[in-house]
Amino acid sequence: MAVVVLVVCFMFNLLGRGVGDAYVTFLLPLETQFGWSRSEISSVYSIYMLANGFSAPFIGILFDRMGPRIVYALGFSSLGLGYLTAGSLTELWQFHLCVGVAGGIGVTSLGMVPAQSLISRWFPHNTSTAIGIAYAGFGAGTLVMVPFAQYLNELVGWRHAYHILGAIILLILPFVMALPWRIIRAGHSDYVRSVAAAPRATHMLAPLRAAMKSPGFWALGQAFFFTSVVIYTVLVQAIAFLVESGFTALEAASAFGVAGMLSVLGVGSSGKLADKFGHRVIVSITFTCTFLGLANLLAMAFYPSGWFLIGFVAFFGIAQGARGPIISGLCTRLFPGPGLATIYGTLYTFMSMGAAGGALLSGWLHDLTGGYTVSIMFSMAMVFFAVSPFLFSRTLRKFD
């Protein structure tokens, strides 16, 4: 059953994050259709990330109280209906509501907030490795869904592309409801014994309140926030940037997908490597790769070249998302037991706020400067603030 749980978490991450990140393929069609500025279009993604983050604590509470069946049903329903409706919209605020709010809630419900708790129940002895595999679903979703969405955009137009993506999600919902959730929720026998022996919290939010008194909680929050700023300042605009640099839309989406494929390798192995060599070493290596990838992207702003594109995809892709399993593993080790979903959901808010801010800032800077050079340089500067908690936090260093 443990393997089944891991496959379920991987596939739901693939579908949720893949469909959510497919919005990057809609930027240029929406700009052409409605004449909106790049910052206005980016604001939809920012709303999506804010909804993704601010719903996470409530999704965690819902999971701890009602279990995974309700959470995943909410996720598939919200994401599917939001995207099915998006194909018929005409106003920016409508995209904020359907793609932003409904999409964000849906992706959170399908993502690592419930998966984190399920995996900790079924893999009590190699949690970080299992979390890394589940996290790899994010990269696999980028690899599969982003080029697929770009293909749909070119084949049937952006409206029908949204209809198809929403319909696919809704068609999967009945199969999700039929899974043996009572067994899945119970967990490994070792987990069941540990929960039975642990004192019960008198209030659902008691574990969260205790966690927020720990410096480690805020160190993980800083890492989540600034890592997301680094990534999403460039990620949301990557396809548009490559098209403006002379590549075709399908070539740009394919490069985006290859980066996602490489992230599957990086994310899938980072947790296990962190367990073996220490999280500080692996995190430092991944941030070095991110910085080198951004350096190649910056060079491409001055001299568009296939070689710089390869460098960006290789370095940025292999490190994209690689910190997620490490942060999740540290969270599990810092705050084990009941209430983990609520604690992780609250930390996840930091990630989404950073992503929303980075996405909105990149669109605003593009409108202000007419390009992406300043955004890329800003992203490179934020790497220091993202890596510093792993290097200087005494609480996190105890687990190395």
VEXDREN-2710 file (C-alpha; in Angstrom, 1 decimal):
% VEXDREN-2710
k/r/px/py/pz
1/MET/0.0/0.0/0.0
2/ALA/2.9/2.4/0.7
3/VAL/3.9/2.3/-3.0
4/VAL/0.3/2.9/-4.1
5/VAL/0.2/6.0/-1.8
6/LEU/3.4/7.3/-3.3
7/VAL/2.2/6.8/-6.8
8/VAL/-1.1/8.6/-6.0
9/CYS/0.8/11.6/-4.5
10/PHE/3.1/11.7/-7.5
11/MET/0.3/11.6/-10.0
12/PHE/-1.8/14.2/-8.2
13/ASN/1.2/16.5/-8.0
14/LEU/1.7/15.9/-11.8
15/LEU/-1.8/16.8/-12.7
16/GLY/-2.3/19.7/-10.2
17/ARG/1.0/21.6/-10.7
18/GLY/1.2/20.7/-14.4
19/VAL/-2.2/22.2/-15.2
20/GLY/-1.5/25.2/-12.9
21/ASP/1.8/25.9/-14.6
22/ALA/0.3/25.5/-18.0
23/TYR/-0.9/29.1/-17.6
24/VAL/2.5/30.3/-18.9
25/THR/1.4/29.0/-22.4
26/PHE/-1.7/31.3/-22.2
27/LEU/0.2/34.6/-21.6
28/LEU/0.8/35.5/-25.3
29/PRO/-2.6/34.3/-26.6
30/LEU/-4.4/36.3/-23.9
31/GLU/-2.3/39.4/-24.7
32/THR/-3.1/39.0/-28.4
33/GLN/-6.8/38.5/-27.7
34/PHE/-7.5/41.2/-25.1
35/GLY/-4.6/43.6/-25.4
36/TRP/-3.8/43.4/-21.7
37/SER/-0.3/44.4/-20.5
38/ARG/2.2/41.8/-19.3
39/SER/1.7/42.9/-15.7
40/GLU/-2.1/42.5/-16.0
41/ILE/-1.8/39.0/-17.4
42/SER/0.9/38.1/-14.8
43/SER/-1.5/39.3/-12.0
44/VAL/-3.7/36.2/-12.8
45/TYR/-0.8/34.0/-11.9
46/SER/0.0/36.0/-8.8
47/ILE/-3.6/35.6/-7.6
48/TYR/-3.3/31.9/-8.4
49/MET/-0.2/31.6/-6.2
50/LEU/-1.7/33.7/-3.4
51/ALA/-4.8/31.5/-3.4
52/ASN/-2.5/28.5/-3.6
53/GLY/-0.7/29.7/-0.5
54/PHE/-3.4/31.2/1.7
55/SER/-5.7/28.2/1.2
56/ALA/-2.9/25.9/2.3
57/PRO/-3.3/26.2/6.1
58/PHE/-7.1/25.6/5.7
59/ILE/-6.5/22.6/3.4
60/GLY/-4.1/21.3/6.1
61/ILE/-6.8/21.7/8.8
62/LEU/-9.4/20.1/6.5
63/PHE/-7.1/17.2/5.9
64/ASP/-6.4/16.7/9.6
65/ARG/-10.1/16.8/10.4
66/MET/-11.8/15.2/7.4
67/GLY/-9.1/13.2/5.7
68/PRO/-7.8/12.9/2.1
69/ARG/-11.0/11.9/0.3
70/ILE/-12.6/15.3/1.0
71/VAL/-9.4/17.3/0.3
72/TYR/-8.7/15.6/-3.1
73/ALA/-12.4/15.8/-4.1
74/LEU/-12.2/19.5/-3.5
75/GLY/-9.0/19.8/-5.5
76/PHE/-10.3/18.1/-8.6
77/SER/-13.6/19.8/-8.5
78/SER/-12.2/23.3/-8.0
79/LEU/-9.4/23.0/-10.6
80/GLY/-11.6/21.3/-13.1
81/LEU/-14.5/23.7/-12.9
82/GLY/-12.3/26.7/-12.8
83/TYR/-10.5/25.7/-16.0
84/LEU/-13.6/24.5/-17.8
85/THR/-15.2/27.9/-17.2
86/ALA/-12.0/29.8/-18.1
87/GLY/-12.4/29.0/-21.8
88/SER/-15.6/31.2/-21.9
89/LEU/-14.3/34.3/-20.0
90/THR/-13.9/37.8/-21.4
91/GLU/-12.8/40.0/-18.4
92/LEU/-9.6/40.1/-16.4
93/TRP/-11.4/39.8/-13.0
94/GLN/-13.0/36.6/-14.3
95/PHE/-9.6/35.1/-14.9
96/HIS/-8.6/36.2/-11.4
97/LEU/-11.6/34.2/-10.0
98/CYS/-11.6/31.1/-12.1
99/VAL/-7.9/30.5/-13.0
100/GLY/-6.5/32.4/-10.0
101/VAL/-8.7/31.6/-7.0
102/ALA/-10.3/28.3/-8.0
103/GLY/-7.2/27.1/-9.7
104/GLY/-5.0/28.0/-6.7
105/ILE/-7.3/26.2/-4.2
106/GLY/-7.5/23.2/-6.5
107/VAL/-3.7/22.9/-7.0
108/THR/-3.1/23.2/-3.2
109/SER/-5.6/20.5/-2.5
110/LEU/-3.9/18.1/-5.0
111/GLY/-0.3/19.0/-3.9
112/MET/2.2/18.5/-1.2
113/VAL/0.0/19.7/1.8
114/PRO/-2.0/16.4/1.8
115/ALA/0.9/14.4/0.2
116/GLN/3.3/15.5/2.9
117/SER/1.1/14.0/5.7
118/LEU/0.3/10.8/3.8
119/ILE/3.9/10.1/3.0
120/SER/5.0/10.7/6.6
121/ARG/2.4/8.1/7.6
122/TRP/3.6/5.4/5.1
123/PHE/7.3/6.1/5.0
124/PRO/8.3/6.8/8.6
125/HIS/11.9/5.6/8.1
126/ASN/12.9/7.1/4.7
127/THR/10.5/10.1/4.6
128/SER/12.8/12.6/2.7
129/THR/13.4/10.1/-0.1
130/ALA/9.7/9.4/-0.5
131/ILE/8.9/13.1/-0.4
132/GLY/11.5/13.7/-3.1
133/ILE/9.8/11.2/-5.4
134/ALA/6.4/12.7/-4.8
135/TYR/7.8/16.2/-5.4
136/ALA/9.1/15.0/-8.7
137/GLY/5.5/15.0/-9.9
138/PHE/5.8/18.8/-10.1
139/GLY/8.6/18.5/-12.7
140/ALA/6.8/15.7/-14.5
141/GLY/3.7/17.9/-14.7
142/THR/5.7/20.6/-16.3
143/LEU/7.2/18.2/-18.7
144/VAL/3.9/16.7/-19.7
145/MET/1.2/19.4/-19.3
146/VAL/3.0/22.6/-20.4
147/PRO/3.9/21.3/-24.0
148/PHE/0.5/19.6/-24.2
149/ALA/-1.2/22.9/-23.3
150/GLN/0.9/24.8/-25.9
151/TYR/0.0/22.1/-28.5
152/LEU/-3.7/22.6/-27.6
153/ASN/-3.3/26.4/-27.9
154/GLU/-1.9/26.1/-31.4
155/LEU/-4.3/23.3/-32.5
156/VAL/-7.7/24.5/-31.2
157/GLY/-7.1/27.9/-29.6
158/TRP/-6.8/29.0/-26.0
159/ARG/-10.5/28.8/-25.3
160/HIS/-10.9/25.2/-26.2
161/ALA/-7.5/24.4/-24.6
162/TYR/-9.0/25.6/-21.3
163/HIS/-12.1/23.5/-21.9
164/ILE/-10.1/20.4/-22.6
165/LEU/-7.8/20.7/-19.6
166/GLY/-10.8/21.3/-17.3
167/ALA/-12.7/18.4/-18.7
168/ILE/-9.8/16.0/-18.2
169/ILE/-9.5/17.0/-14.5
170/LEU/-13.3/16.5/-13.9
171/LEU/-13.3/13.1/-15.7
172/ILE/-10.7/11.8/-13.3
173/LEU/-12.7/12.8/-10.2
174/PRO/-15.0/9.6/-10.0
175/PHE/-11.9/7.4/-10.1
176/VAL/-10.4/9.4/-7.3
177/MET/-13.4/9.0/-5.1
178/ALA/-13.3/5.2/-5.6
179/LEU/-9.8/4.8/-4.0
180/PRO/-9.6/3.0/-0.6
181/TRP/-9.1/6.2/1.4
182/ARG/-9.9/4.6/4.8
183/ILE/-6.8/2.4/4.4
184/ILE/-4.7/5.1/2.8
185/ARG/-5.5/7.5/5.7
186/ALA/-4.6/5.0/8.4
187/GLY/-0.8/4.8/7.6
188/HIS/2.0/2.3/8.3
189/SER/1.7/0.2/11.4
190/ASP/4.8/2.0/12.9
191/TYR/3.0/5.3/12.4
192/VAL/-0.2/4.0/14.0
193/ARG/1.7/2.9/17.1
194/SER/3.6/6.2/17.4
195/VAL/0.4/8.2/17.2
196/ALA/-1.3/6.0/19.8
197/ALA/1.6/6.6/22.2
198/ALA/1.8/10.3/21.6
199/PRO/-0.2/12.8/23.7
200/ARG/-3.2/14.2/21.9
201/ALA/-3.5/18.0/21.2
202/THR/-6.4/19.5/23.0
203/HIS/-7.0/21.9/20.0
204/MET/-6.5/21.5/16.3
205/LEU/-4.2/24.6/16.1
206/ALA/-2.1/23.7/19.2
207/PRO/0.7/22.0/17.2
208/LEU/0.8/25.0/14.8
209/ARG/1.1/27.4/17.7
210/ALA/3.9/25.4/19.2
211/ALA/5.7/25.2/15.9
212/MET/5.5/29.0/15.4
213/LYS/7.5/29.5/18.6
214/SER/10.4/27.6/17.0
215/PRO/13.2/29.5/15.1
216/GLY/13.2/26.6/12.7
217/PHE/9.7/27.3/11.6
218/TRP/10.7/30.9/10.5
219/ALA/13.9/29.7/9.0
220/LEU/12.0/27.3/6.8
221/GLY/9.5/30.1/6.0
222/GLN/12.3/32.3/4.8
223/ALA/13.8/29.6/2.7
224/PHE/10.4/28.8/1.1
225/PHE/9.7/32.5/0.4
226/PHE/12.9/33.6/-1.2
227/THR/13.4/30.4/-3.1
228/SER/10.0/31.1/-4.7
229/VAL/11.0/34.7/-5.5
230/VAL/14.1/33.4/-7.2
231/ILE/12.3/30.9/-9.3
232/TYR/9.0/32.6/-10.2
233/THR/10.5/36.0/-11.1
234/VAL/11.7/34.3/-14.2
235/LEU/9.6/31.1/-14.6
236/VAL/6.2/32.7/-15.4
237/GLN/7.7/34.8/-18.1
238/ALA/10.2/32.3/-19.5
239/ILE/8.2/31.3/-22.5
240/ALA/7.3/34.9/-23.4
241/PHE/11.0/35.8/-23.0
242/LEU/12.2/33.0/-25.2
243/VAL/9.6/33.9/-27.9
244/GLU/10.8/37.6/-27.7
245/SER/14.3/36.2/-28.1
246/GLY/13.5/34.6/-31.5
247/PHE/12.4/31.1/-30.6
248/THR/9.0/29.7/-31.7
249/ALA/6.3/29.3/-29.1
250/LEU/6.5/25.5/-29.3
251/GLU/10.3/25.5/-29.0
252/ALA/10.0/27.7/-25.9
253/ALA/7.3/25.4/-24.4
254/SER/9.5/22.4/-25.2
255/ALA/12.5/24.0/-23.5
256/PHE/10.2/24.7/-20.5
257/GLY/9.2/21.0/-20.6
258/VAL/12.8/19.7/-20.8
259/ALA/13.6/21.9/-17.7
260/GLY/10.7/20.2/-16.0
261/MET/12.1/16.8/-17.0
262/LEU/15.4/17.6/-15.5
263/SER/13.7/18.8/-12.4
264/VAL/12.2/15.4/-12.0
265/LEU/15.8/14.1/-11.6
266/GLY/16.9/16.9/-9.3
267/VAL/13.8/16.8/-7.1
268/GLY/13.6/13.0/-7.0
269/SER/17.2/12.7/-5.8
270/SER/17.6/15.8/-3.6
271/GLY/15.9/14.3/-0.5
272/LYS/17.9/11.1/-0.6
273/LEU/21.2/13.0/-1.3
274/ALA/20.4/15.4/1.6
275/ASP/19.9/12.4/3.9
276/LYS/23.3/11.0/2.8
277/PHE/25.5/14.1/2.5
278/GLY/23.6/16.7/4.6
279/HIS/21.1/19.3/3.5
280/ARG/23.5/22.2/3.6
281/VAL/25.8/20.7/1.0
282/ILE/23.0/19.6/-1.4
283/VAL/21.1/22.9/-1.0
284/SER/24.3/24.9/-1.7
285/ILE/24.9/22.9/-4.9
286/THR/21.4/23.4/-6.1
287/PHE/21.5/27.1/-5.6
288/THR/24.8/27.3/-7.4
289/CYS/23.1/25.5/-10.3
290/THR/20.2/28.0/-10.2
291/PHE/22.5/30.9/-10.2
292/LEU/24.4/29.5/-13.2
293/GLY/21.1/29.0/-15.0
294/LEU/20.1/32.5/-14.4
295/ALA/23.5/33.7/-15.6
296/ASN/22.9/31.9/-18.9
297/LEU/19.4/33.5/-19.2
298/LEU/20.9/36.9/-18.5
299/ALA/23.5/36.3/-21.3
300/MET/20.6/35.4/-23.6
301/ALA/19.1/38.8/-23.0
302/PHE/22.1/40.4/-24.7
303/TYR/23.0/37.6/-27.2
304/PRO/20.3/35.1/-28.0
305/SER/21.9/31.8/-28.5
306/GLY/20.9/28.1/-28.5
307/TRP/24.0/27.4/-26.3
308/PHE/22.8/29.8/-23.6
309/LEU/19.4/28.3/-23.8
310/ILE/20.9/24.8/-23.2
311/GLY/22.8/26.2/-20.3
312/PHE/19.7/27.8/-18.8
313/VAL/17.6/24.7/-19.2
314/ALA/20.3/22.4/-17.9
315/PHE/21.4/24.3/-14.7
316/PHE/18.0/25.9/-13.9
317/GLY/16.1/22.8/-14.7
318/ILE/18.1/20.3/-12.6
319/ALA/17.8/22.6/-9.5
320/GLN/14.1/23.7/-10.1
321/GLY/12.1/22.5/-7.1
322/ALA/15.1/20.6/-5.6
323/ARG/14.8/22.5/-2.3
324/GLY/11.2/21.5/-1.8
325/PRO/11.8/17.9/-0.6
326/ILE/14.6/19.1/1.7
327/ILE/12.4/21.7/3.3
328/SER/9.5/19.2/3.6
329/GLY/11.8/16.6/5.1
330/LEU/13.1/19.1/7.6
331/CYS/9.6/20.1/8.5
332/THR/8.7/16.5/9.1
333/ARG/11.7/16.0/11.4
334/LEU/11.1/19.3/13.3
335/PHE/7.3/18.8/13.8
336/PRO/6.4/15.1/13.6
337/GLY/3.0/13.7/14.5
338/PRO/-0.5/15.0/14.3
339/GLY/-1.0/18.5/13.0
340/LEU/1.8/18.2/10.4
341/ALA/-0.5/19.0/7.5
342/THR/-1.6/22.2/9.2
343/ILE/2.0/23.2/10.0
344/TYR/3.2/22.4/6.5
345/GLY/0.2/24.2/5.0
346/THR/1.1/27.3/6.9
347/LEU/4.7/27.1/5.8
348/TYR/3.5/26.6/2.2
349/THR/1.9/30.1/2.4
350/PHE/5.4/31.6/2.5
351/MET/6.3/29.8/-0.7
352/SER/3.2/31.0/-2.5
353/MET/3.6/34.6/-1.3
354/GLY/7.1/34.6/-2.7
355/ALA/5.9/33.1/-6.0
356/ALA/3.1/35.6/-6.3
357/GLY/5.4/38.5/-5.6
358/GLY/8.0/37.3/-8.1
359/ALA/5.5/36.7/-10.8
360/LEU/3.9/40.1/-10.4
361/LEU/7.2/41.9/-10.1
362/SER/8.5/40.3/-13.3
363/GLY/5.5/41.5/-15.3
364/TRP/5.7/45.0/-13.8
365/LEU/9.4/45.3/-14.5
366/HIS/8.8/44.2/-18.1
367/ASP/6.3/46.9/-18.6
368/LEU/8.6/49.4/-17.0
369/THR/11.8/48.6/-18.7
370/GLY/10.6/46.8/-21.9
371/GLY/12.5/43.6/-21.2
372/TYR/13.5/41.0/-18.6
373/THR/17.1/42.0/-17.8
374/VAL/16.3/43.7/-14.5
375/SER/14.0/40.8/-13.5
376/ILE/16.8/38.3/-14.1
377/MET/19.3/40.3/-12.2
378/PHE/16.9/40.7/-9.3
379/SER/16.3/37.0/-9.2
380/MET/20.1/36.3/-9.1
381/ALA/20.4/38.7/-6.1
382/MET/17.7/36.9/-4.2
383/VAL/19.6/33.6/-4.2
384/PHE/21.6/34.8/-1.2
385/PHE/18.5/35.3/0.9
386/ALA/17.1/31.9/-0.2
387/VAL/20.2/29.9/0.8
388/SER/21.1/31.7/4.0
389/PRO/18.7/29.9/6.4
390/PHE/20.3/26.6/5.5
391/LEU/23.8/28.0/6.2
392/PHE/23.2/30.0/9.3
393/SER/20.1/28.7/11.2
394/ARG/21.3/26.8/14.3
395/THR/18.0/24.9/14.4
396/LEU/18.3/23.6/10.9
397/ARG/22.0/22.8/11.2
398/LYS/21.2/20.4/14.0
399/PHE/19.7/18.0/11.4
400/ASP/22.7/18.0/9.2
END
